[in-house]
Structures are given as structure tokens and as C-alpha cells.
Amino acid sequence: MPTYRRTTRVPAPIDEVWAFHSTIDGLRELTPDWMHLRVTGVTGPDGEPGPDVLAEGSEIGMSIRPFGVGPRQRWTSRITEREPDKGTESGDRAHFIDVMSGGPFRKWEHTHAFYADGEETLLVDTVAYRLPFGPLGDAAGPFAKVGFEGMFRDRHRRTIARFES
């Protein structure tokens, strides 16, 4: 299965970077404008609407329309793992995983990892994915990284810009 990975050094402590990435507002701020993201609903692990933090079990309904072309693509993601749950006071690393439970890919598992490095943070995004269209999608899978590169480059640029002062 193809995997995409991007690593960036963020000029901020892990607690701040972790907290920013743990909210729906962080998702909105990081998504490139050209993706035309719409969040249609967010529920917490107990079904409560609009949780402050995307905890393990939270579900996000959204749609995207890259470059404003074609029909909107609906996407549902669930946070399947999140460590540590209460911030990063337990150590110098943290991660959460969101898995697409409905959307345009046959598989999408996105690991957001954070590693403390003094007063900075290494942010590592890793996506394991499978494209639609069966064997044809599998053959094209390695080339999809070209499409991911622009989106993740922009996300990482936005993260750095948010914390630079």
C-alpha cells in the first residue's frame, strides 16, 4: 500500500503545536483554500456535538471540492487513536490518527505525529492510502503522492506561519 510522508520543523513547543492540531479550528486553518473545505458536522466520542478537542472516537463530516472543479467529495473521518489524551505533559512526543470511514479513497489512514526538540517541534504527517477503482487505482497509487505534496506542503507552511513571531 502506498504511503506519503512529510516532516517539518515548527518554531514552537510541542504543547502549543499539539493543542492547535487537536481542534476543528486547526483543521479549518490548515486546509488550503483551494480545497474548498466545508465541515458539515463534528461529534465527540459520546456523540456530543462540537467538542472543543478532537478526542479518540470523535467523528468529522466534511466535503471538499479541489480547485472548485467537479462535484463536492464527501468525507467522514474518525479519530481512532490519540496519545496522550490530556496534552503532552507525559513526554516529548504525541500523535493522533484519523481514518476515513467514508469518502473518495478505498483507504486513508493519516497519522499526525509530534516530537519535541527543545523549544521546537518536529511535525510528521504520514498517510497510508489506497485509491478508488480497484487494480487501476492500485497501479496509479504511487503517483498520487504528487497530488498530496501540494496540500501537505501548504499545511506545513501554514503551521509554521501560525507559530512564527
C-alpha positions, 0 to 999 in steps of 0.5 A: 500500500502506498504511503506519503510522508512529510516532516517539518520543523515548527518554531514552537513547543510541542504543547502549543503545536499539539493543542492547535492540531487537536481542534476543528479550528486547526483543521479549518486553518490548515486546509488550503483554500483551494480545497474548498473545505466545508465541515458539515458536522463534528461529534465527540466520542459520546456523540456530543456535538462540537467538542472543543478537542478532537478526542479518540472516537470523535467523528468529522463530516466534511466535503471538499471540492479541489480547485472548485472543479467537479462535484463536492467529495464527501468525507467522514473521518474518525479519530481512532487513536490519540496519545496522550489524551490530556496534552503532552505533559507525559513526554516529548512526543504525541500523535493522533490518527484519523481514518476515513470511514467514508469518502473518495479513497478505498483507504486513508489512514493519516497519522499526525505525529509530534516530537519535541526538540527543545523549544521546537517541534518536529511535525510528521504527517504520514498517510497510508492510502489506497485509491478508488477503482480497484487494480487501476487505482492500485497501479496509479497509487504511487503517483498520487503522492504528487497530488498530496505534496501540494496540500501537505506542503501548504499545511506545513507552511501554514503551521509554521506561519501560525507559530512564527513571531 
